Protein backbone atom coordinates (compact mmCIF):
# COMPACT_ATOMS: atom_id res chain seq x y z
CA UNK A 1 0.00 0.00 0.00
CA UNK A 2 1.29 3.41 -0.95
CA UNK A 3 2.00 5.77 1.92
CA UNK A 4 0.05 9.04 1.75
CA UNK A 5 2.31 11.89 2.77
CA UNK A 6 3.16 15.51 2.00
CA UNK A 7 6.67 16.69 1.25
CA UNK A 8 8.54 19.39 -0.59
CA UNK A 9 10.46 18.29 -3.68
CA UNK A 10 13.75 18.59 -1.80
CA UNK A 11 12.44 16.53 1.12
CA UNK A 12 11.15 13.94 -1.35
CA UNK A 13 14.60 13.56 -2.96
CA UNK A 14 16.31 13.32 0.44
CA UNK A 15 13.75 10.68 1.45
CA UNK A 16 14.39 8.69 -1.74
CA UNK A 17 18.12 8.90 -1.01
CA UNK A 18 17.47 7.58 2.49
CA UNK A 19 15.50 4.65 1.09
CA UNK A 20 18.21 3.90 -1.47
CA UNK A 21 20.94 4.18 1.19
CA UNK A 22 23.86 4.95 -1.17
CA UNK A 23 27.47 4.21 -0.26
CA UNK A 24 28.75 7.77 -0.67
CA UNK A 25 27.20 11.23 -0.84
CA UNK A 26 29.52 14.17 -1.45
CA UNK A 27 27.83 17.55 -1.44
CA UNK A 28 28.22 21.28 -1.04
CA UNK A 29 25.16 23.42 -0.32
CA UNK A 30 23.71 25.89 -2.83
CA UNK A 31 20.23 27.41 -3.00
CA UNK A 32 17.72 25.95 -3.82
CA UNK A 33 19.16 22.42 -3.52
CA UNK A 34 20.72 22.99 -0.07
CA UNK A 35 17.94 21.19 1.78
CA UNK A 36 18.73 17.89 0.05
CA UNK A 37 22.17 17.36 1.67
CA UNK A 38 20.83 19.09 4.79
CA UNK A 39 17.97 16.62 5.27
CA UNK A 40 20.10 13.71 4.14
CA UNK A 41 22.92 14.53 6.56
CA UNK A 42 20.33 14.33 9.36
CA UNK A 43 19.48 10.77 8.25
CA UNK A 44 23.22 10.05 8.38
CA UNK A 45 23.61 11.61 11.84
CA UNK A 46 20.58 9.71 13.13
CA UNK A 47 22.01 6.44 11.85
CA UNK A 48 19.10 5.82 9.48
CA UNK A 49 21.54 5.19 6.61
CA UNK A 50 25.11 3.94 6.60
CA UNK A 51 26.25 6.29 3.85
CA UNK A 52 29.66 7.93 3.97
CA UNK A 53 28.60 11.59 3.86
CA UNK A 54 31.44 13.83 2.73
CA UNK A 55 30.91 17.54 3.32
CA UNK A 56 33.30 19.07 0.81
CA UNK A 57 34.44 22.67 0.27
CA UNK A 58 33.04 23.16 -3.26
CA UNK A 59 30.92 21.57 -5.96
CA UNK A 60 34.06 20.80 -7.94
CA UNK A 61 35.08 18.62 -5.02
CA UNK A 62 31.57 17.23 -4.57
CA UNK A 63 31.65 15.84 -8.10
CA UNK A 64 35.27 14.73 -7.67
CA UNK A 65 34.20 12.83 -4.54
CA UNK A 66 31.42 11.11 -6.46
CA UNK A 67 33.80 10.26 -9.31
CA UNK A 68 36.37 8.77 -6.94
CA UNK A 69 33.74 6.82 -5.04
CA UNK A 70 31.99 5.58 -8.16
CA UNK A 71 35.27 4.54 -9.79
CA UNK A 72 36.04 2.58 -6.62
CA UNK A 73 32.78 0.68 -7.06
CA UNK A 74 30.50 2.63 -4.75
CA UNK A 75 26.97 3.90 -5.39
CA UNK A 76 27.53 7.68 -5.29
CA UNK A 77 25.15 10.64 -5.27
CA UNK A 78 25.06 14.39 -4.95
CA UNK A 79 22.77 17.40 -5.37
CA UNK A 80 23.33 20.88 -6.73
CA UNK A 81 21.93 23.94 -8.52
CA UNK A 82 22.93 26.79 -10.79
CA UNK A 83 26.47 28.08 -10.17
CA UNK A 84 27.18 24.88 -8.25
CA UNK A 85 26.46 22.84 -11.35
CA UNK A 86 28.52 25.26 -13.42
CA UNK A 87 31.42 24.80 -11.03
CA UNK A 88 31.20 21.03 -11.66
CA UNK A 89 31.45 21.48 -15.43
CA UNK A 90 34.91 20.02 -15.91
CA UNK A 91 34.07 17.00 -13.79
CA UNK A 92 30.71 16.36 -15.46
CA UNK A 93 32.60 15.39 -18.59
CA UNK A 94 35.06 13.30 -16.58
CA UNK A 95 32.21 11.37 -14.94
CA UNK A 96 30.43 10.77 -18.25
CA UNK A 97 33.50 9.79 -20.27
CA UNK A 98 34.67 7.49 -17.47
CA UNK A 99 31.21 5.89 -17.68
CA UNK A 100 30.52 6.33 -13.98
CA UNK A 101 26.89 5.88 -12.89
CA UNK A 102 26.49 8.85 -10.55
CA UNK A 103 23.00 10.09 -9.62
CA UNK A 104 22.68 13.83 -9.18
CA UNK A 105 19.63 15.79 -8.06
CA UNK A 106 19.63 19.07 -9.97
CA UNK A 107 17.33 21.70 -8.53
CA UNK A 108 17.07 24.02 -11.50
CA UNK A 109 17.95 27.66 -10.95
CA UNK A 110 19.06 30.46 -13.24
CA UNK A 111 22.74 30.95 -13.86
CA UNK A 112 24.17 34.18 -12.54
CA UNK A 113 24.35 37.29 -14.69
CA UNK A 114 22.50 39.17 -13.26
CA UNK A 115 22.48 37.34 -9.92
CA UNK A 116 19.24 35.43 -9.49
CA UNK A 117 18.27 32.56 -7.22
CA UNK A 118 15.00 31.63 -8.92
CA UNK A 119 14.03 28.91 -11.31
CA UNK A 120 14.81 28.41 -14.95
CA UNK A 121 16.58 25.65 -16.87
CA UNK A 122 19.74 27.51 -17.86
CA UNK A 123 21.93 25.46 -15.50
CA UNK A 124 21.04 21.96 -16.73
CA UNK A 125 20.56 23.14 -20.33
CA UNK A 126 24.10 24.46 -20.18
CA UNK A 127 25.22 20.96 -19.17
CA UNK A 128 23.18 19.25 -21.87
CA UNK A 129 26.22 18.27 -23.94
CA UNK A 130 28.22 16.84 -21.05
CA UNK A 131 27.13 13.26 -21.69
CA UNK A 132 24.71 12.90 -18.77
CA UNK A 133 21.18 11.55 -19.01
CA UNK A 134 18.68 14.26 -18.01
CA UNK A 135 15.19 13.64 -16.64
CA UNK A 136 12.78 16.46 -15.73
CA UNK A 137 9.83 16.43 -13.32
CA UNK A 138 6.52 18.27 -13.12
CA UNK A 139 5.67 17.50 -9.49
CA UNK A 140 7.19 16.38 -6.19
CA UNK A 141 5.81 12.93 -6.92
CA UNK A 142 7.66 12.78 -10.21
CA UNK A 143 10.93 13.98 -8.68
CA UNK A 144 10.71 11.20 -6.11
CA UNK A 145 9.75 8.56 -8.67
CA UNK A 146 12.37 9.72 -11.18
CA UNK A 147 15.12 9.67 -8.56
CA UNK A 148 14.42 6.05 -7.65
CA UNK A 149 14.34 5.03 -11.32
CA UNK A 150 17.46 7.10 -12.10
CA UNK A 151 19.75 5.03 -9.93
CA UNK A 152 19.21 1.85 -11.91
CA UNK A 153 18.96 3.56 -15.31
CA UNK A 154 22.36 5.07 -14.62
CA UNK A 155 23.91 1.85 -13.36
CA UNK A 156 22.55 -0.31 -16.17
CA UNK A 157 23.75 2.15 -18.85
CA UNK A 158 26.90 3.25 -17.05
CA UNK A 159 25.98 6.86 -17.75
CA UNK A 160 25.67 9.47 -15.00
CA UNK A 161 22.21 10.95 -14.60
CA UNK A 162 20.69 14.30 -13.60
CA UNK A 163 17.27 14.23 -11.99
CA UNK A 164 15.97 17.76 -12.50
CA UNK A 165 13.20 19.64 -10.73
CA UNK A 166 12.20 23.29 -10.72
CA UNK A 167 13.88 25.31 -7.99
CA UNK A 168 11.47 26.66 -5.34
CA UNK A 169 8.40 25.79 -7.43
CA UNK A 170 8.60 22.10 -6.59
CA UNK A 171 11.76 22.02 -4.43
CA UNK A 172 10.24 24.26 -1.74
CA UNK A 173 6.56 23.66 -2.44
CA UNK A 174 4.94 21.20 -0.05
CA UNK A 175 2.29 19.01 -1.63
CA UNK A 176 0.74 15.56 -1.43
CA UNK A 177 2.92 12.62 -2.39
CA UNK A 178 2.63 8.84 -2.39
CA UNK A 179 5.73 7.26 -0.94
CA UNK A 180 6.82 3.69 -1.59
CA UNK A 181 7.63 1.34 1.27
CA UNK A 182 11.34 1.12 2.16
CA UNK A 183 11.65 -2.58 1.39
CA UNK A 184 10.08 -2.14 -2.04
CA UNK A 185 12.49 0.66 -2.93
CA UNK A 186 15.39 -1.45 -1.68
CA UNK A 187 14.30 -4.37 -3.80
CA UNK A 188 13.70 -2.15 -6.82
CA UNK A 189 17.15 -0.54 -6.81
CA UNK A 190 18.96 -3.68 -5.59
CA UNK A 191 22.65 -3.73 -4.74
CA UNK A 192 25.13 -2.00 -7.03
CA UNK A 193 27.48 -4.65 -8.37
CA UNK A 194 29.76 -3.15 -11.03
CA UNK A 195 31.60 -5.51 -13.32
CA UNK A 196 34.86 -3.61 -12.98
CA UNK A 197 36.04 -1.06 -10.46
CA UNK A 198 39.28 0.39 -9.15
CA UNK A 199 39.39 -1.68 -6.00
CA UNK A 200 38.85 -5.01 -7.77
CA UNK A 201 42.22 -6.68 -7.17
CA UNK A 202 41.89 -9.37 -9.83
CA UNK A 203 41.29 -6.84 -12.62
CA UNK A 204 43.45 -3.74 -12.16
CA UNK A 205 42.36 -0.78 -14.29
CA UNK A 206 42.96 2.92 -14.76
CA UNK A 207 40.12 5.43 -14.71
CA UNK A 208 40.42 8.79 -16.44
CA UNK A 209 43.78 8.48 -18.22
CA UNK A 210 44.90 10.72 -21.08
CA UNK A 211 42.88 10.00 -24.22
CA UNK A 212 45.23 10.40 -27.12
CA UNK A 213 43.91 11.22 -30.59
CA UNK A 214 43.97 7.60 -31.74
CA UNK A 215 41.51 6.76 -28.89
CA UNK A 216 39.61 9.91 -27.93
CA UNK A 217 37.13 9.82 -30.79
CA UNK A 218 36.30 6.14 -30.27
CA UNK A 219 35.56 6.91 -26.65
CA UNK A 220 33.17 9.71 -27.68
CA UNK A 221 31.55 7.38 -30.22
CA UNK A 222 31.03 4.80 -27.46
CA UNK A 223 29.48 7.43 -25.20
CA UNK A 224 27.12 8.38 -28.03
CA UNK A 225 26.23 4.70 -28.51
CA UNK A 226 25.64 4.27 -24.78
CA UNK A 227 23.29 7.27 -24.83
CA UNK A 228 21.39 5.70 -27.75
CA UNK A 229 21.26 2.35 -25.97
CA UNK A 230 19.92 3.96 -22.81
CA UNK A 231 16.55 4.54 -24.46
CA UNK A 232 15.18 1.00 -24.10
CA UNK A 233 16.64 0.83 -20.59
CA UNK A 234 14.78 4.00 -19.57
CA UNK A 235 11.53 2.45 -20.84
CA UNK A 236 12.23 -0.90 -19.22
CA UNK A 237 12.90 0.69 -15.83
CA UNK A 238 9.75 2.82 -16.22
CA UNK A 239 7.66 -0.30 -16.93
CA UNK A 240 9.03 -2.11 -13.89
CA UNK A 241 8.33 1.00 -11.84
CA UNK A 242 4.80 1.11 -13.21
CA UNK A 243 4.13 -2.46 -12.21
CA UNK A 244 5.33 -1.62 -8.67
CA UNK A 245 3.44 1.66 -8.22
CA UNK A 246 0.88 1.96 -11.01
CA UNK A 247 2.46 5.26 -12.04
CA UNK A 248 3.29 5.43 -15.72
CA UNK A 249 6.43 7.10 -17.06
CA UNK A 250 7.73 7.30 -20.61
CA UNK A 251 10.05 9.66 -22.52
CA UNK A 252 7.22 12.15 -22.51
CA UNK A 253 3.59 12.36 -21.48
CA UNK A 254 0.87 13.13 -24.01
CA UNK A 255 -1.98 15.08 -22.46
CA UNK A 256 -5.21 15.29 -24.49
CA UNK A 257 -3.26 14.77 -27.70
CA UNK A 258 -5.43 12.21 -29.52
CA UNK A 259 -7.75 14.69 -31.23
CA UNK A 260 -5.80 17.90 -30.62
CA UNK A 261 -5.51 20.66 -33.27
CA UNK A 262 -2.64 22.46 -31.58
CA UNK A 263 -0.22 21.58 -28.78
CA UNK A 264 2.60 22.66 -26.51
CA UNK A 265 5.86 20.92 -25.73
CA UNK A 266 7.03 21.86 -22.25
CA UNK A 267 9.28 20.53 -19.47
CA UNK A 268 9.05 20.71 -15.69
CA UNK A 269 6.51 22.23 -13.32
CA UNK A 270 4.97 24.55 -15.93
CA UNK A 271 3.53 21.47 -17.63
CA UNK A 272 1.03 21.25 -14.75
CA UNK A 273 -0.11 24.83 -15.26
CA UNK A 274 -0.34 24.12 -18.98
CA UNK A 275 -2.52 21.06 -18.33
CA UNK A 276 -4.93 23.19 -16.31
CA UNK A 277 -5.13 25.54 -19.32
CA UNK A 278 -5.84 22.51 -21.52
CA UNK A 279 -8.62 21.36 -19.14
CA UNK A 280 -10.28 24.77 -19.15
CA UNK A 281 -9.97 25.29 -22.90
CA UNK A 282 -11.28 21.76 -23.53
CA UNK A 283 -14.30 22.66 -21.37
CA UNK A 284 -14.94 25.46 -23.88
CA UNK A 285 -14.70 22.96 -26.73
CA UNK A 286 -11.19 23.87 -27.92
CA UNK A 287 -9.18 20.86 -29.01
CA UNK A 288 -5.84 21.65 -27.44
CA UNK A 289 -3.17 19.26 -26.20
CA UNK A 290 0.15 19.20 -24.39
CA UNK A 291 3.31 17.14 -24.53
CA UNK A 292 5.38 17.10 -21.37
CA UNK A 293 8.94 16.08 -22.15
CA UNK A 294 10.43 14.02 -19.32
CA UNK A 295 13.66 12.77 -20.87
CA UNK A 296 15.73 15.45 -22.58
CA UNK A 297 18.95 13.37 -22.79
CA UNK A 298 18.81 11.08 -24.67
CA UNK A 299 16.54 13.17 -26.86
CA UNK A 300 13.58 11.00 -27.95
CA UNK A 301 13.75 12.33 -31.49
CA UNK A 302 11.49 9.93 -33.38
CA UNK A 303 8.68 9.34 -30.88
CA UNK A 304 8.52 13.03 -30.03
CA UNK A 305 8.33 14.01 -33.69
CA UNK A 306 5.54 11.47 -34.21
CA UNK A 307 3.60 12.92 -31.26
CA UNK A 308 4.05 16.50 -32.51
CA UNK A 309 2.81 15.45 -35.94
CA UNK A 310 -0.65 14.78 -34.48
CA UNK A 311 -1.34 18.54 -34.54
CA UNK A 312 -1.22 21.39 -37.04
CA UNK A 313 0.86 23.78 -34.95
CA UNK A 314 3.06 23.25 -31.94
CA UNK A 315 4.61 25.70 -29.47
CA UNK A 316 7.91 24.51 -28.05
CA UNK A 317 8.67 26.14 -24.72
CA UNK A 318 12.17 26.91 -23.47
CA UNK A 319 12.96 27.98 -19.91
CA UNK A 320 16.48 28.81 -21.07
CA UNK A 321 17.98 31.14 -23.63
CA UNK A 322 20.88 29.87 -25.69
CA UNK A 323 21.59 33.12 -27.55
CA UNK A 324 21.69 31.21 -30.81
CA UNK A 325 19.57 33.91 -32.45
CA UNK A 326 17.27 31.09 -33.53
CA UNK A 327 15.48 29.95 -30.38
CA UNK A 328 16.13 27.95 -27.23
CA UNK A 329 17.75 24.52 -26.93
CA UNK A 330 14.57 22.43 -26.69
CA UNK A 331 13.08 24.24 -29.68
CA UNK A 332 16.06 23.65 -31.89
CA UNK A 333 16.22 19.95 -31.14
CA UNK A 334 12.48 19.36 -31.24
CA UNK A 335 12.03 21.33 -34.45
CA UNK A 336 15.02 19.62 -36.04
CA UNK A 337 13.43 16.24 -35.26
CA UNK A 338 10.53 17.19 -37.56
CA UNK A 339 12.69 18.01 -40.56
CA UNK A 340 12.62 14.63 -42.29
CA UNK A 341 8.89 14.16 -41.96
CA UNK A 342 6.66 14.95 -44.94
CA UNK A 343 3.61 16.21 -43.00
CA UNK A 344 4.92 18.26 -40.17
CA UNK A 345 3.22 20.87 -37.99
CA UNK A 346 4.24 24.49 -37.77
CA UNK A 347 6.65 24.81 -34.85
CA UNK A 348 7.27 28.01 -32.95
CA UNK A 349 9.37 28.75 -29.89
CA UNK A 350 8.48 30.58 -26.69
CA UNK A 351 11.22 31.60 -24.31
CA UNK A 352 9.50 31.89 -20.92
CA UNK A 353 10.02 31.82 -17.16
CA UNK A 354 13.61 33.04 -17.07
CA UNK A 355 14.96 33.86 -13.60
CA UNK A 356 11.70 32.86 -11.92
CA UNK A 357 9.30 34.86 -14.13
CA UNK A 358 5.95 33.32 -13.25
CA UNK A 359 3.87 31.61 -15.94
CA UNK A 360 0.14 31.37 -15.38
CA UNK A 361 -2.79 29.50 -16.82
CA UNK A 362 -3.73 32.70 -18.69
CA UNK A 363 -0.30 32.85 -20.34
CA UNK A 364 -0.97 29.42 -21.80
CA UNK A 365 -4.30 30.69 -23.17
CA UNK A 366 -2.30 33.29 -25.10
CA UNK A 367 -0.03 30.65 -26.59
CA UNK A 368 -2.92 28.44 -27.69
CA UNK A 369 -4.58 31.51 -29.17
CA UNK A 370 -1.38 32.27 -31.12
CA UNK A 371 -1.30 28.69 -32.39
CA UNK A 372 -4.85 28.96 -33.72
CA UNK A 373 -3.86 32.19 -35.48
CA UNK A 374 -0.93 30.37 -37.08
CA UNK A 375 -3.28 27.62 -38.33
CA UNK A 376 -5.77 30.18 -39.64
CA UNK A 377 -3.14 32.25 -41.47
CA UNK A 378 -1.26 29.18 -42.63
CA UNK A 379 1.85 31.07 -41.63
CA UNK A 380 4.01 30.59 -38.50
CA UNK A 381 5.10 34.24 -38.39
CA UNK A 382 8.11 34.80 -36.16
CA UNK A 383 9.15 31.41 -34.86
CA UNK A 384 11.39 32.77 -32.11
CA UNK A 385 9.21 34.44 -29.49
CA UNK A 386 9.35 35.72 -25.96
CA UNK A 387 6.50 35.23 -23.51
CA UNK A 388 5.57 37.36 -20.50
CA UNK A 389 8.31 39.91 -20.96
CA UNK A 390 8.14 43.67 -21.08
CA UNK A 391 8.37 44.86 -24.64
CA UNK A 392 10.76 47.69 -25.34
CA UNK A 393 8.33 49.07 -27.91
CA UNK A 394 6.25 50.39 -25.01
CA UNK A 395 7.09 53.17 -22.60
CA UNK A 396 7.71 52.37 -18.94
CA UNK A 397 4.36 53.90 -18.04
CA UNK A 398 2.55 51.81 -20.67
CA UNK A 399 4.31 48.70 -19.40
CA UNK A 400 3.29 49.49 -15.83
CA UNK A 401 -0.32 49.92 -16.92
CA UNK A 402 -0.20 46.63 -18.82
CA UNK A 403 1.10 44.84 -15.73
CA UNK A 404 -1.45 46.49 -13.45
CA UNK A 405 -4.34 45.69 -15.70
CA UNK A 406 -3.07 42.42 -17.02
CA UNK A 407 -6.02 40.42 -18.21
CA UNK A 408 -6.28 36.93 -19.61
CA UNK A 409 -5.89 36.97 -23.36
CA UNK A 410 -3.97 40.23 -23.45
CA UNK A 411 -0.98 38.76 -25.24
CA UNK A 412 2.38 39.74 -23.91
CA UNK A 413 4.42 37.66 -26.28
CA UNK A 414 6.23 38.90 -29.31
CA UNK A 415 8.50 37.61 -32.02
CA UNK A 416 12.18 38.43 -31.98
CA UNK A 417 12.52 38.99 -35.72
CA UNK A 418 10.02 41.80 -35.80
CA UNK A 419 11.43 43.22 -32.60
CA UNK A 420 14.97 43.23 -33.88
CA UNK A 421 14.12 45.60 -36.71
CA UNK A 422 11.74 47.89 -34.88
CA UNK A 423 13.84 48.81 -31.88
CA UNK B 1 -9.75 20.70 -13.24
CA UNK B 2 -9.47 20.75 -9.53
CA UNK B 3 -12.48 20.70 -7.19
CA UNK B 4 -13.44 23.11 -4.41
CA UNK B 5 -10.17 24.95 -4.43
CA UNK B 6 -9.49 27.58 -1.78
CA UNK B 7 -6.50 29.86 -2.30
CA UNK B 8 -4.59 31.85 0.34
CA UNK B 9 -1.94 34.51 0.02
CA UNK B 10 0.24 35.37 3.01
CA UNK B 11 2.02 38.69 3.45
CA UNK B 12 4.62 38.97 6.16
CA UNK B 13 8.12 40.13 6.87
CA UNK B 14 11.18 37.88 6.87
CA UNK B 15 11.54 36.30 10.32
CA UNK B 16 7.89 36.53 11.39
CA UNK B 17 7.09 32.98 10.34
CA UNK B 18 4.60 33.62 7.53
CA UNK B 19 6.19 30.83 5.49
CA UNK B 20 6.07 28.48 8.47
CA UNK B 21 2.40 29.35 9.06
CA UNK B 22 1.72 28.69 5.37
CA UNK B 23 3.37 25.26 5.64
CA UNK B 24 1.47 24.50 8.87
CA UNK B 25 -1.78 25.34 7.09
CA UNK B 26 -0.82 22.96 4.27
CA UNK B 27 -0.01 20.28 6.81
CA UNK B 28 -3.22 20.74 8.77
CA UNK B 29 -5.30 20.61 5.58
CA UNK B 30 -3.36 17.55 4.43
CA UNK B 31 -4.18 15.86 7.74
CA UNK B 32 -7.86 16.52 7.14
CA UNK B 33 -7.64 14.62 3.85
CA UNK B 34 -7.19 17.53 1.46
CA UNK B 35 -4.90 17.95 -1.50
CA UNK B 36 -2.54 20.78 -0.64
CA UNK B 37 0.09 23.14 -1.92
CA UNK B 38 2.13 25.39 0.37
CA UNK B 39 4.91 27.43 -1.19
CA UNK B 40 6.84 30.61 -0.58
CA UNK B 41 7.83 33.18 -3.18
CA UNK B 42 11.53 33.80 -2.75
CA UNK B 43 13.40 36.99 -3.45
CA UNK B 44 16.43 38.55 -1.84
CA UNK B 45 15.78 37.26 1.68
CA UNK B 46 16.59 39.21 4.78
CA UNK B 47 15.01 39.83 8.15
CA UNK B 48 12.21 42.35 7.86
CA UNK B 49 11.85 42.30 4.07
CA UNK B 50 8.32 41.75 2.73
CA UNK B 51 7.71 38.10 1.85
CA UNK B 52 4.81 36.31 0.22
CA UNK B 53 3.66 32.71 0.61
CA UNK B 54 0.75 30.81 -0.87
CA UNK B 55 -1.62 27.91 -0.22
CA UNK B 56 -3.91 26.00 -2.51
CA UNK B 57 -6.26 23.60 -0.71
CA UNK B 58 -8.64 21.40 -2.65
CA UNK B 59 -10.45 18.07 -2.79
CA UNK B 60 -8.53 16.82 -5.83
CA UNK B 61 -5.03 17.22 -7.24
CA UNK B 62 -4.27 20.77 -8.33
CA UNK B 63 -1.98 20.90 -11.35
CA UNK B 64 -1.28 24.63 -11.38
CA UNK B 65 2.23 25.68 -10.36
CA UNK B 66 1.96 29.45 -10.69
CA UNK B 67 1.70 32.05 -7.95
CA UNK B 68 -1.79 33.04 -6.78
CA UNK B 69 -3.24 36.23 -8.25
CA UNK B 70 -6.89 35.98 -7.18
CA UNK B 71 -6.83 34.53 -3.66
CA UNK B 72 -9.95 33.78 -1.64
CA UNK B 73 -8.17 34.89 1.53
CA UNK B 74 -5.26 37.18 2.27
CA UNK B 75 -3.47 36.94 5.60
CA UNK B 76 -1.44 39.98 6.61
CA UNK B 77 1.00 39.07 9.37
CA UNK B 78 2.43 42.60 9.67
CA UNK B 79 0.07 45.55 9.34
CA UNK B 80 2.86 47.98 8.40
CA UNK B 81 2.82 46.21 5.01
CA UNK B 82 -0.46 47.99 4.23
CA UNK B 83 1.60 51.09 3.48
CA UNK B 84 3.96 49.47 0.97
CA UNK B 85 2.28 46.36 -0.47
CA UNK B 86 -1.04 46.21 -2.30
CA UNK B 87 -2.21 43.36 -0.07
CA UNK B 88 -5.79 43.24 -1.37
CA UNK B 89 -4.75 43.02 -5.03
CA UNK B 90 -6.92 40.42 -6.75
CA UNK B 91 -8.55 39.38 -3.44
CA UNK B 92 -12.02 37.86 -3.87
CA UNK B 93 -14.88 39.98 -2.54
CA UNK B 94 -16.51 36.80 -1.24
CA UNK B 95 -13.36 35.98 0.73
CA UNK B 96 -11.72 37.97 3.49
CA UNK B 97 -8.73 40.02 4.53
CA UNK B 98 -7.32 38.66 7.78
CA UNK B 99 -4.98 41.07 9.48
CA UNK B 100 -2.80 41.24 12.58
CA UNK B 101 -3.67 44.52 14.28
CA UNK B 102 -4.91 46.00 17.53
CA UNK B 103 -7.13 48.34 15.54
CA UNK B 104 -10.73 47.63 14.55
CA UNK B 105 -11.84 46.32 11.17
CA UNK B 106 -13.49 49.69 10.59
CA UNK B 107 -10.18 51.50 11.05
CA UNK B 108 -8.42 49.10 8.65
CA UNK B 109 -11.17 49.59 6.10
CA UNK B 110 -10.67 53.36 6.34
CA UNK B 111 -6.93 52.98 5.81
CA UNK B 112 -7.57 50.81 2.75
CA UNK B 113 -9.65 53.70 1.43
CA UNK B 114 -12.14 51.65 -0.57
CA UNK B 115 -9.56 49.21 -1.96
CA UNK B 116 -11.47 46.22 -0.58
CA UNK B 117 -15.19 45.67 -0.19
CA UNK B 118 -15.15 42.18 1.32
CA UNK B 119 -14.96 41.00 4.91
CA UNK B 120 -12.13 42.21 7.14
CA UNK B 121 -11.11 40.13 10.15
CA UNK B 122 -8.76 41.40 12.82
CA UNK B 123 -6.56 39.52 15.29
CA UNK B 124 -4.32 41.11 17.89
CA UNK B 125 -1.61 38.52 17.30
CA UNK B 126 1.00 40.57 19.12
CA UNK B 127 -1.00 40.63 22.34
CA UNK B 128 -1.93 36.96 22.09
CA UNK B 129 1.56 35.74 21.29
CA UNK B 130 3.28 37.90 23.94
CA UNK B 131 0.80 36.70 26.58
CA UNK B 132 1.01 33.02 25.63
CA UNK B 133 4.55 32.60 24.31
CA UNK B 134 6.28 35.50 26.04
CA UNK B 135 7.55 36.73 22.67
CA UNK B 136 6.20 38.28 19.51
CA UNK B 137 5.59 35.33 17.18
CA UNK B 138 2.48 36.35 15.25
CA UNK B 139 2.27 33.37 12.93
CA UNK B 140 0.40 30.88 15.14
CA UNK B 141 -2.49 33.27 15.86
CA UNK B 142 -2.66 34.21 12.17
CA UNK B 143 -2.78 30.53 11.19
CA UNK B 144 -5.65 29.92 13.61
CA UNK B 145 -7.51 32.94 12.24
CA UNK B 146 -7.01 31.75 8.65
CA UNK B 147 -8.52 28.36 9.53
CA UNK B 148 -11.40 29.87 11.48
CA UNK B 149 -12.38 32.37 8.76
CA UNK B 150 -11.95 30.10 5.76
CA UNK B 151 -13.39 26.97 7.41
CA UNK B 152 -11.08 24.86 5.19
CA UNK B 153 -10.49 22.58 8.16
CA UNK B 154 -12.86 21.54 10.91
CA UNK B 155 -11.72 23.43 14.05
CA UNK B 156 -11.54 20.49 16.49
CA UNK B 157 -9.53 18.39 14.07
CA UNK B 158 -7.26 21.38 13.47
CA UNK B 159 -6.52 21.79 17.19
CA UNK B 160 -5.70 18.10 17.52
CA UNK B 161 -3.44 18.04 14.45
CA UNK B 162 -1.59 21.21 15.38
CA UNK B 163 -0.65 19.84 18.78
CA UNK B 164 1.04 16.95 16.98
CA UNK B 165 2.70 19.29 14.46
CA UNK B 166 4.06 21.54 17.21
CA UNK B 167 5.40 18.48 19.05
CA UNK B 168 7.30 17.49 15.91
CA UNK B 169 8.50 21.05 15.29
CA UNK B 170 9.71 21.56 18.90
CA UNK B 171 10.68 18.08 20.15
CA UNK B 172 12.93 19.44 22.92
CA UNK B 173 10.86 22.52 23.86
CA UNK B 174 7.55 21.37 25.40
CA UNK B 175 6.83 24.91 26.70
CA UNK B 176 6.63 26.12 23.08
CA UNK B 177 4.09 23.40 22.27
CA UNK B 178 1.98 24.51 25.23
CA UNK B 179 2.38 28.24 24.42
CA UNK B 180 1.53 27.80 20.76
CA UNK B 181 -1.52 25.71 21.59
CA UNK B 182 -2.75 28.42 23.95
CA UNK B 183 -2.14 31.06 21.27
CA UNK B 184 -4.11 28.96 18.80
CA UNK B 185 -7.09 28.40 21.11
CA UNK B 186 -7.21 32.02 22.24
CA UNK B 187 -7.24 33.26 18.65
CA UNK B 188 -10.12 30.97 17.76
CA UNK B 189 -12.08 32.70 20.56
CA UNK B 190 -10.86 36.28 20.27
CA UNK B 191 -10.66 37.09 16.60
CA UNK B 192 -13.13 39.63 15.27
CA UNK B 193 -14.87 40.08 11.94
CA UNK B 194 -16.69 43.16 10.76
Interface residues (C-beta under 8 A of the other chain):
Chain A: X6 X32 X117 X118 X138 X166 X168 X169 X170 X172 X173 X174 X175 X176 X269 X270 X272 X273 X275 X276 X279 X280 X283 X356 X358 X359 X360 X361
Chain B: X1 X2 X23 X26 X27 X30 X35 X36 X37 X38 X39 X40 X41 X42 X61 X62 X63 X64 X65 X66 X67 X69
